[in-house]
Amino acid sequence: MSIYFHFVEGFGYPEPLKTPPRTKDSWKIYMICIKPYEKYSLIYADTARLEAKQKVVVPQLFSSLLIATLSGQPLSAHYHKDGDCHPAFDMSYKDHEGRHKTITVYRIRQDDLRLYFIYRSGNTIILLKLLPKFKGKLKSSDQTMIENLARIVLRLKDPEQIRERVI
């Protein structure tokens, strides 16, 4: 599966809301796309599957996320309510050289939405999956889907192969 990355500077339609100017220390946020066009973003597809009342929260979630990334600090420093940004689970993977490693997948919680992401080098955040709130634990099928997406990204040489796939 070929993947591409869309650099997130704002979120919304028809014109995305923009964040204040970013610095060299700010986190760079990328969405995974399955074709070299922004409209093929997996996060956009996840958003389309949400209920109408959940879709209203998406711009708020991204606005808060974009502001949180300005400082370059871990996102948990911005989200003050306990549990709003926290580790979701750890997973193992093979990097681009075939070495076994472990990484933490994080979750941002806002109202009835859950946004999963991983940190990469070079102040990079890769958004993996947007899901509606669930009762109890994350379903194993959803966790497997998130892990599979993360493994595809983690096989790329970081950050060079990510930057060369930006659309």
N, C-alpha and C positions, 0 to 999 in steps of 0.2 A: 504494500500500500504506500503510495507516494503521499507525503504530507507537506504542507506549507504552513507558514505562520503569518498571522495578521497582527501587526503592532497595534495595540489598543491605546488610542489617544482620547477617546470619548465613547459614549454609548447613547444611542437614541435614534429615533427616526422621525422625520426625514433628515434632520441635521443633528449629528451627535453633540451632546453636551461636552464642552472642552474643559480640561483641567487647567489650573494655573501653570505658568511656565515650569518646565521640569529642569532639574540640574543634572550634572554628571553623576551624582550619587543616587538619583531617583531610580526606583525599580522600573524595569521595562517589562510590560505585560504583553504576552502573546496568546492568541487563540489559535488552536489547531484548525486548519482547513484541509479538506480532502481534495480540493482543486485549487489552482492558483488564482482564486477570486475570493474576496472577503465574504460574499454571500454564501459560500460553501463552508462557513465556520461551523464546527460542531456545537459550539455554545449557542449560536443562532438557531440551530436545529433543536437543541434542548429547549430553548426559550419558546419556540413555536409549539412545542408539545405541552406547555404549561396551561393550566386553567386561566381564564381571564383575570381573576382576582390576584393570581400569582404573578402574571405578566406585569402588572402595575408596579410590583416591587423591584423588578429587574433594573430599571434606570437608577433607582435609589441605591441598590446594591453596588452597581458599577461606579456611581458617583462617589460613594464612600470608599470604594476600593482605590479608585484613582487618586483621591486625596491622601489616603493612607500610604500610597507608594512614593509620595513626593520626598519624604525625608530620607529614604534609603534604609531606615531601620526595619527590623522584622515587623511584619504586619500586626503581630500580637501587641506591639507597643502602641498601636493606634486604636485597636478595638478594646475598649476599657471594660465592657461588660464581660463577666466571666463566661467563657465558652464561645464567645462570638467568633474568635479565630483560634483554632486549636488543632493539634495533630489528630488526624482521623485514623490512620493506621500506618504501620511500617510495611514495606515490601522489599523483596530482593529482586535483583535484576543483573543482567550482564551488560557491561558498558561496551563502547565501540571497540575495545581491545579484547573483549571476551572475559574480563575479570568480573568475579562475583562481588556485588556491592549491595548495600541496603540504603534505602532512602525513606523519608517520612512524607506521606501525602497529607496535606493540610486541608482543613475545611473552614470556610467562612459561613457563618449562620446569620441570616437576616430574615426576620419574619418567618414565612413558610418556605424559604429557599435555602439550599445548601450548595455552595460553590467549592469544588475540589481543585487543588492546584499543587504544583511542586516548585520548589526553589531550585534554580540552576546558577551556575557561576556567572560572573559579570552582571550582578544585580538583575537577574532575569527570573521572571515568574511565568510559568506555563500553565494556563487554565486548561483543565482536563474535562470537567463535567459539571453541569448545572442540574440539580435534582430538586423536586418538591420535597417538603418535609415528610418524614416517614415516622411511623410508630415503632419504637424499639430500636434495634440495631439496623445498620445499613444492610440491605439484602445482599446475599453473597453474589448474586448475578450482577448487581450494580458495582460491587467492589471488584469483581473480575473484569468488568468492562473498563473501569478506571485504571486498574493495574495494567491491562493490555495497552491502553493508550499511553500510559506513563512509560511502559517498556519500549514502545516504538520511539518515543522522544528520547529516552535515556540511551538508546543505541547510537544516537548521533553524537559525533564529536562535539563537545561543548566548549565554547559557544560558536565555533566557526561554522559548523554545519547547520546550526539553527539560523544564524544571521544570513547565510547564503540562500535560505529558503523563505525569507521574508517577502511577502507580497505587498 
